[in-house]
Amino acid sequence: MFSYTGDGKKEGYMQAWTDYPFTRLGDAPNIEAPVRRITVKSYDGDKYCRIRVGRFSEEIKAGYIYQTPGRLGEVPPITRAQLVALKLKESR
C-alpha cells in the first residue's frame, strides 16, 4: 500500500509504483516497461513529481504513479490529496 516512509529515508518521502519507461534502466521506446517500486521525493504543485527509481532521480507526471503495483488503468493512481500532503511535508 502507498505510504510515507519512516525507515531511515528523509521523512515525508512516499513509496509508490510506476510502469513508466526509463531508458536509463534499459527500457526500449514503445515497449511496455516493468512495474517498479519508486520513492516519490517531491511534487511541483502542478503535475510533475521528482522520484527515485533504482539509483536514479527522475521527474515524471504524477498520473504515472500508482498506490499499488500495477499498470495505468488497472490500479489507483496517487491522488492530489496525497501529493498535497507530500508538498506540505516538504515545506516543514
Residue pairs with C-beta under 8 A, 6 or more apart in sequence:
1 67
1 68
2 14
2 15
2 16
2 66
2 67
2 68
2 78
2 82
3 14
3 15
4 11
4 12
4 13
4 14
4 15
4 86
4 89
5 11
5 13
5 14
5 15
5 39
9 39
10 41
11 89
12 86
12 89
12 90
12 92
13 39
13 40
13 41
13 86
14 39
14 40
14 78
14 82
14 86
15 37
15 38
15 39
15 40
16 37
16 38
16 39
16 40
16 51
16 65
16 66
16 67
16 78
17 35
17 36
17 37
17 38
17 65
17 66
17 67
17 68
17 69
17 70
17 75
18 35
18 36
18 38
18 51
18 53
18 60
18 64
18 65
18 66
19 32
19 33
19 34
19 35
19 36
19 64
19 66
19 70
19 71
19 72
20 33
20 60
20 64
21 27
21 28
21 29
21 31
21 33
22 33
22 53
22 54
22 56
22 58
23 29
24 56
24 58
25 36
25 53
25 54
25 56
27 33
27 34
35 69
35 70
35 71
36 53
36 54
37 69
38 51
38 52
38 53
38 65
39 51
39 52
40 49
40 50
40 51
40 65
40 78
40 86
41 49
41 50
41 51
41 52
41 57
42 49
42 50
42 86
42 87
42 90
43 49
43 50
43 62
43 83
43 84
43 86
43 87
43 90
44 50
45 87
47 61
47 62
47 63
48 59
48 60
48 61
48 62
49 59
49 60
49 61
49 62
49 65
49 83
50 57
50 58
50 59
51 57
51 58
51 59
51 60
51 65
52 58
62 77
62 78
62 83
63 72
63 77
64 72
64 77
65 77
65 78
66 72
66 75
66 76
66 77
66 78
67 75
67 76
67 77
67 78
67 82
68 75
68 76
69 75
